[in-house]
């Protein structure tokens, strides 16, 4: 049972506190309720651009990293289609350094032309290096708009087009910051060996004076139910032909979410999974294969991806794959196999929870979902899954009519 306290400042900032007496370290984790799904279709990549801009100097502090490093700390951030998350880990006795830095950039960025140009160049270079000039780098740039036609999940976190970042103006940047980076649109988690009264005092000291801002109300276009198979083939300079089967799955708060996650584990979590054993080890059709879910807050995707062995055609593999999928849809799921998967899930969860940073990030994530107490019900939700649930979700999810297939053909 993960213990925590929760309170809200007058400006709307939600604060979570997790006491851990076993570590000399403290974590300051700030989750902003903004991701790529909140961007305008003709101005994408802004959430990711801000991940970089937030390190480019705030209104009273020209340099973010140096003071934190001098305090013995480290920091990083990540952006997804749903959220942007910033974290600092440092010695507990220096926690005010992190609170000073984080609160100042929540108050306002410096918004200098120099910072914008520097971070714009960094993001453009990342776009080229990671997505355009790397084997299989542009897969998600192709797969998302194939799988999603209306919802803003149809573009990747990096953005739809490099020109959107190239053309970003100072006015665009200031507007995006004002809309999304405010106390009322943020969740702060502090973890470490402190007392609740001390945390309340510190958060009021550093964050209490920040204007609340207008809470962003999300109004996204829902994705229509997919009713027909979609397929796209692209040719790239890659070492092997690759495949990406994307099946629509329920949203993060659906009671079936954990069952679909378990189904993906059965299909392709590791070397003991069905697709690996049957399509790689037995039939030798692929050099690697895996199945996983995107874990999106809105309706997400179950992905089956991998690379074909030389001389194997897409058609031969496709036929063998659907035989495996038909099998898991038509036969009772063995109890022994389910127990094995559940043991792995439980072990992975316990290992993850050993890290204080992971606990802080997970607390913020569940608060964002609307009920932080769910963090203590996750393991129970997995353990309640039955073989009948796996069969039911396999029959529901693994339909050709709700599948989008991207083939990457080697030139």
VEXROKE-802139 format. One line per field, with one value per residue (C-alpha): residue in one letter; x, y, z. Coordinates in pm, 1 decimal. Example, Ala and Ser with C-alpha at 12.3 -4.5 7.8 and 13.67 -1.06 7.14 Angstrom:
2
res	c(A:S)
east	c(1230.0:1367.0)
north	c(-450.0:-106.0)
up	c(780.0:714.0)
% end
This chain:
411
res	c(X:X:X:X:X:X:X:X:X:X:X:X:X:X:X:X:X:X:X:X:X:X:X:X:X:X:X:X:X:X:X:X:X:X:X:X:X:X:X:X:X:X:X:X:X:X:X:X:X:X:X:X:X:X:X:X:X:X:X:X:X:X:X:X:X:X:X:X:X:X:X:X:X:X:X:X:X:X:X:X:X:X:X:X:X:X:X:X:X:X:X:X:X:X:X:X:X:X:X:X:X:X:X:X:X:X:X:X:X:X:X:X:X:X:X:X:X:X:X:X:X:X:X:X:X:X:X:X:X:X:X:X:X:X:X:X:X:X:X:X:X:X:X:X:X:X:X:X:X:X:X:X:X:X:X:X:X:X:X:X:X:X:X:X:X:X:X:X:X:X:X:X:X:X:X:X:X:X:X:X:X:X:X:X:X:X:X:X:X:X:X:X:X:X:X:X:X:X:X:X:X:X:X:X:X:X:X:X:X:X:X:X:X:X:X:X:X:X:X:X:X:X:X:X:X:X:X:X:X:X:X:X:X:X:X:X:X:X:X:X:X:X:X:X:X:X:X:X:X:X:X:X:X:X:X:X:X:X:X:X:X:X:X:X:X:X:X:X:X:X:X:X:X:X:X:X:X:X:X:X:X:X:X:X:X:X:X:X:X:X:X:X:X:X:X:X:X:X:X:X:X:X:X:X:X:X:X:X:X:X:X:X:X:X:X:X:X:X:X:X:X:X:X:X:X:X:X:X:X:X:X:X:X:X:X:X:X:X:X:X:X:X:X:X:X:X:X:X:X:X:X:X:X:X:X:X:X:X:X:X:X:X:X:X:X:X:X:X:X:X:X:X:X:X:X:X:X:X:X:X:X:X:X:X:X:X:X:X:X:X:X:X:X:X:X:X:X:X:X:X:X:X:X:X:X:X:X:X:X:X:X)
east	c(0.0:155.0:86.9:44.9:-117.6:-301.2:-387.9:-457.3:-321.2:-557.0:-422.3:-537.4:-204.3:-262.1:12.4:85.2:330.4:481.0:691.5:990.3:1215.0:1457.3:1628.6:1844.2:1708.3:1404.1:1201.3:1017.2:796.1:579.3:322.1:157.8:-172.6:-66.3:60.3:69.0:-306.2:-369.1:-201.2:-360.3:-326.2:-137.6:90.0:214.3:523.4:467.0:436.9:770.3:924.0:820.8:991.7:1310.2:1210.0:1144.6:1520.9:1610.8:1577.6:1283.7:1179.8:1421.9:1670.9:1882.8:2016.7:1814.4:2071.1:2369.4:2202.4:2053.6:2386.3:2558.2:2294.2:2389.4:2079.9:1985.0:1679.3:1507.3:1172.6:961.1:661.8:395.3:73.5:-100.7:135.7:456.0:653.3:953.2:1145.9:1431.0:1615.8:1847.5:1958.0:1664.4:1836.6:1859.6:1495.8:1429.9:1669.1:1438.4:1124.8:1281.1:1371.2:1044.0:820.1:1002.8:953.4:589.9:557.0:693.6:965.4:1214.3:1076.4:1389.3:1443.3:1779.7:1626.9:1358.0:1612.2:1845.0:1569.7:1404.6:1738.0:1773.3:1423.4:1469.4:1797.0:1626.7:1347.5:1605.9:1832.7:1576.3:1284.4:1408.9:1768.2:1740.1:1623.2:1252.8:1262.6:953.9:732.5:513.4:493.1:331.6:145.2:-44.8:-225.2:-303.9:-463.9:-630.1:-837.2:-1004.8:-849.2:-532.0:-340.5:-293.0:38.3:348.9:485.4:763.6:494.4:346.3:593.5:925.9:794.9:555.1:852.9:1049.8:757.5:673.8:660.0:719.5:347.4:264.3:498.9:368.3:9.4:79.7:254.1:-29.7:-287.4:-118.5:160.1:-25.3:-83.5:-442.3:-316.0:-34.5:20.4:320.4:447.4:717.7:864.6:1123.0:1183.8:978.1:677.6:346.9:341.9:686.7:576.6:265.4:479.1:736.3:483.9:293.6:621.9:736.8:412.4:143.2:203.4:181.2:-141.4:-372.5:-435.0:-745.3:-787.2:-764.9:-1081.4:-1007.5:-1252.9:-1103.6:-1266.8:-1335.6:-1207.0:-1489.4:-1512.0:-1287.7:-1483.0:-1236.0:-880.9:-621.9:-285.5:10.2:351.0:650.2:995.9:1293.9:1665.8:1636.4:1819.9:1505.8:1137.6:930.9:563.3:340.5:-13.1:-212.8:-541.3:-777.1:-818.5:-1014.4:-905.9:-697.7:-997.5:-1187.3:-1242.4:-1096.6:-769.0:-570.7:-712.8:-589.3:-249.3:-234.1:-341.5:-50.8:184.5:51.3:111.4:452.5:595.0:913.5:1078.4:818.9:525.2:313.7:424.6:792.9:772.4:558.3:660.8:1028.2:1146.9:927.0:858.7:1164.7:969.6:1099.0:1421.5:1220.2:857.1:677.1:333.5:261.6:6.8:45.2:-117.4:-293.5:-544.9:-794.5:-858.9:-517.1:-349.9:-231.5:72.9:229.7:562.5:879.7:1115.2:1096.7:1379.6:1543.6:1345.5:1017.4:734.3:484.4:204.1:356.4:406.0:58.8:-101.4:92.9:19.1:-357.5:-353.4:-199.6:-449.3:-741.9:-612.0:-606.4:-955.8:-1106.9:-954.8:-993.1:-689.8:-491.4:-497.3:-134.1:-28.8:-226.4:-63.9:280.0:200.6:55.0:369.8:578.0:345.9:357.9:737.7:778.3:542.3:725.8:1060.6:929.0:787.5:1130.0:1232.0:1114.7:1104.2:872.5:641.4:623.8:552.9:287.2:110.9:92.0:-34.4:-320.2:-414.2:-436.6:-669.9:-902.4:-844.7:-499.3:-625.6:-634.7:-257.9:-322.2:-580.8:-375.5:-224.8:-566.9:-713.6:-456.3:-508.8:-884.0:-830.8:-956.7:-889.5:-1240.3:-1141.8:-840.9:-1054.8:-1323.7:-1075.3:-892.4:-1224.2:-1306.1:-970.0:-798.2:-1033.9:-908.9:-1171.5:-1013.5:-653.9:-416.1:-106.3:210.6:471.1:825.6:987.9:1363.2:1478.3)
north	c(0.0:327.9:604.1:965.8:1294.1:1522.0:1890.9:2182.4:2536.2:2829.5:2884.0:2535.0:2350.8:1991.1:1869.9:1508.1:1414.1:1067.2:1015.5:781.3:758.7:514.4:750.9:1064.0:1178.2:1385.2:1389.2:1691.2:1572.8:1812.8:1680.2:1928.1:1815.2:1883.8:1659.7:1640.6:1568.1:1926.7:2090.5:2249.6:2032.3:2304.7:2381.6:2045.6:1958.4:2243.0:2026.5:1867.6:2206.4:2326.7:2031.2:2194.3:2558.8:2496.9:2443.1:2760.9:3004.8:3135.6:3485.1:3518.7:3238.3:3242.1:2887.0:2591.0:2310.9:2466.4:2550.0:2200.7:2035.4:2248.1:2119.2:1760.3:1704.7:1586.0:1642.2:1543.0:1556.4:1370.1:1442.7:1204.4:1247.9:1291.1:1461.8:1655.3:1553.8:1720.2:1569.7:1658.1:1420.5:1572.9:1543.0:1608.7:1894.7:2083.6:2039.2:2413.6:2450.8:2230.0:2407.0:2746.2:2637.7:2460.1:2731.6:3002.9:2834.0:2769.0:3142.3:3232.4:3148.3:3414.0:3409.6:3540.8:3516.2:3354.7:3076.6:3012.7:2990.6:2763.7:2520.8:2533.8:2426.9:2145.2:2012.6:2039.0:1849.8:1584.7:1556.3:1494.6:1263.0:1045.5:1045.3:1117.3:988.8:672.4:328.7:285.3:635.5:763.9:464.0:656.5:951.0:706.2:471.0:727.1:897.3:551.0:435.7:766.3:977.5:1231.7:1222.4:1426.5:1106.9:1105.8:1290.0:1191.1:1385.0:1531.5:1681.7:1620.3:1828.0:1990.2:2318.6:2359.6:2413.6:2610.2:2853.6:2883.0:3249.4:3405.8:3484.2:3115.2:3007.3:3259.2:3164.3:2791.2:2856.7:3071.9:2809.4:2502.6:2583.7:2711.1:2582.6:2488.1:2261.1:2098.4:1824.2:1843.4:1541.1:1568.4:1245.4:1201.8:1202.5:1507.0:1589.8:1693.5:2027.7:2107.5:2025.1:2241.1:2530.2:2489.4:2458.1:2762.4:2955.2:2874.4:2823.3:3009.5:3342.1:3210.6:3319.8:3022.9:3077.5:2952.6:2577.4:2422.8:2236.6:1967.1:1919.0:1670.7:1516.7:1149.7:883.9:708.7:330.8:175.0:-64.3:-162.0:-290.6:-27.0:-99.4:110.4:12.7:246.2:180.0:285.8:228.9:-25.2:-353.5:-571.4:-560.9:-463.1:-477.3:-284.6:-412.6:-158.0:-267.3:-21.3:-76.7:87.6:403.2:408.6:421.9:137.4:-166.8:-371.9:-178.6:-417.7:-722.4:-589.4:-515.3:-876.5:-999.2:-808.8:-975.7:-1318.1:-1237.0:-1077.5:-961.0:-1170.2:-1487.8:-1709.2:-1538.0:-1701.8:-1501.8:-1534.4:-1910.1:-1992.2:-1740.5:-1697.7:-2012.8:-2266.1:-2123.4:-1892.2:-1621.9:-1324.7:-1201.1:-1034.5:-980.0:-815.0:-697.1:-398.0:-126.6:250.5:303.2:617.0:805.1:809.9:503.0:357.5:89.3:-267.0:-302.0:-616.8:-531.8:-698.5:-768.1:-1042.7:-1284.5:-1259.7:-1441.3:-1434.7:-1250.6:-1022.4:-1250.9:-1563.8:-1391.1:-1234.2:-1572.3:-1726.8:-1431.4:-1443.0:-1817.3:-1738.5:-1459.5:-1682.5:-1945.6:-1708.7:-1590.8:-1936.9:-2141.5:-2111.8:-1931.3:-2176.7:-2095.9:-2200.8:-1946.0:-1671.4:-1745.2:-1722.4:-1382.8:-1251.7:-1346.9:-1146.2:-846.4:-853.8:-884.6:-597.0:-378.7:-451.1:-377.9:-51.1:59.9:25.7:352.8:671.5:857.9:596.9:622.9:1001.2:985.0:716.3:919.5:1215.3:990.7:848.2:1193.4:1303.2:1012.0:1154.0:931.5:899.1:617.4:390.2:353.6:109.5:-87.8:-156.5:-485.7:-604.0:-511.5:-732.1:-1021.6:-1018.1:-1088.5:-1429.9:-1657.1:-1568.4:-1197.6:-1270.6:-1469.3:-1200.0:-918.4:-1121.7:-1171.0:-801.3:-640.3:-870.2:-804.1:-730.5:-458.5:-258.8:-317.1:-77.5:-235.5:-45.9:-236.5:-100.3:-253.8:-253.7:-80.2)
up	c(0.0:-115.1:137.0:33.9:132.0:-106.8:-81.9:-313.8:-300.5:-349.3:-701.5:-802.8:-784.1:-674.8:-440.9:-351.4:-77.9:-36.3:275.4:246.1:551.6:387.2:144.1:175.8:-161.2:-248.9:-568.2:-706.2:-991.9:-1190.5:-1434.6:-1670.7:-1817.0:-2175.3:-2451.4:-2827.3:-2833.9:-2714.0:-3012.3:-3315.3:-3625.9:-3812.4:-3513.7:-3386.4:-3184.5:-2936.7:-2622.9:-2708.1:-2794.9:-2447.5:-2285.2:-2417.5:-2367.8:-1997.5:-1955.2:-2144.5:-1855.6:-1653.4:-1553.3:-1258.5:-1328.1:-1642.9:-1610.6:-1478.4:-1472.2:-1294.3:-957.7:-943.3:-1020.0:-754.4:-509.6:-599.1:-810.7:-1155.0:-1369.2:-1688.8:-1865.7:-2118.9:-2336.9:-2462.3:-2655.9:-2318.7:-2072.0:-2014.0:-1704.7:-1537.1:-1248.7:-1016.2:-783.6:-522.3:-158.3:76.2:254.4:-76.5:-178.9:-181.9:-474.4:-684.2:-559.8:-638.5:-993.1:-1071.9:-930.8:-1122.8:-1457.5:-1369.8:-1295.4:-1637.8:-1885.8:-1990.3:-2347.7:-2516.6:-2891.1:-2821.8:-2610.7:-2870.1:-3152.2:-2954.0:-2851.1:-3194.6:-3348.3:-3092.8:-3169.5:-3547.5:-3520.1:-3306.1:-3565.4:-3838.6:-3642.1:-3461.3:-3704.5:-4055.6:-4071.1:-3863.3:-3979.4:-3890.9:-3736.7:-3916.0:-3834.4:-3590.0:-3828.4:-4073.4:-3838.8:-3630.4:-3922.5:-4061.7:-3734.4:-3634.9:-3871.8:-3640.2:-3291.2:-3233.8:-3160.3:-3537.8:-3505.2:-3310.7:-3014.0:-3228.3:-3455.1:-3797.9:-3992.4:-3917.8:-4062.2:-3767.0:-3534.8:-3792.8:-3826.6:-3453.8:-3350.5:-3009.3:-2998.0:-3060.8:-2782.2:-2525.6:-2605.3:-2559.8:-2226.8:-2094.5:-2191.2:-2044.6:-1796.7:-1491.6:-1136.3:-1221.4:-1500.8:-1302.0:-1044.3:-811.1:-619.7:-355.1:-221.2:52.7:427.2:526.7:740.5:584.0:766.3:626.0:269.9:304.6:423.8:143.9:-137.6:-14.4:8.4:-344.7:-539.0:-347.2:-519.3:-876.3:-1052.8:-1102.4:-1473.0:-1651.9:-1620.9:-1964.6:-2061.1:-2315.4:-2601.8:-2846.2:-3150.2:-3065.4:-3300.8:-3492.6:-3467.0:-3731.2:-3953.4:-4224.6:-4253.3:-4345.6:-4500.1:-4612.3:-4749.8:-4741.0:-4886.0:-4678.4:-4652.4:-4370.1:-4302.8:-4296.9:-4387.0:-4084.1:-3987.8:-3746.9:-3685.2:-3483.3:-3322.0:-3153.3:-2779.2:-2491.7:-2310.5:-1992.6:-1756.2:-1921.6:-1696.2:-1984.2:-2006.8:-1785.5:-1964.4:-2299.5:-2144.6:-2023.2:-2366.9:-2522.9:-2273.6:-2373.3:-2738.4:-2726.4:-2393.2:-2401.9:-2530.5:-2362.7:-2537.4:-2805.7:-3109.3:-3021.4:-2962.1:-3264.0:-3530.7:-3443.1:-3266.3:-3445.7:-3793.3:-3811.8:-3997.3:-3799.8:-3641.2:-3365.3:-3271.0:-2980.5:-2871.9:-2649.0:-2583.6:-2614.3:-2273.1:-2396.6:-2182.6:-2470.0:-2688.4:-2762.4:-2970.2:-2923.1:-3147.6:-3291.1:-3452.5:-3567.6:-3856.5:-4117.3:-4178.7:-4519.0:-4786.7:-4591.2:-4767.6:-4597.2:-4721.8:-4569.0:-4236.8:-4243.4:-4295.1:-4005.8:-3775.1:-3828.8:-3758.6:-3418.9:-3354.3:-3456.4:-3215.0:-2915.2:-3014.5:-3043.5:-2761.7:-2386.0:-2245.8:-2026.7:-1655.7:-1623.4:-1886.2:-1712.1:-1374.2:-1535.4:-1690.6:-1364.5:-1175.5:-1423.1:-1399.7:-1019.1:-1015.2:-1259.8:-1057.1:-729.9:-892.7:-1037.1:-701.6:-540.7:-704.8:-531.0:-864.2:-1015.9:-717.1:-750.7:-1124.1:-1078.0:-809.5:-1049.0:-1330.3:-1122.6:-994.9:-1358.4:-1431.1:-1167.1:-865.2:-708.2:-481.8:-787.7:-754.5:-470.4:-667.9:-980.5:-863.0:-751.2:-1091.8:-1265.4:-1023.4:-1090.4:-1462.3:-1566.4:-1861.9:-1983.2:-1984.5:-2206.4:-2451.3:-2455.0:-2522.2:-2787.4:-2967.5:-2930.0:-3011.0:-3260.9:-3550.0:-3899.4:-3937.5:-3652.2:-3763.4:-3940.4:-4093.9:-4180.3:-4380.9:-4406.3:-4712.1:-4749.6:-5068.1)
% end
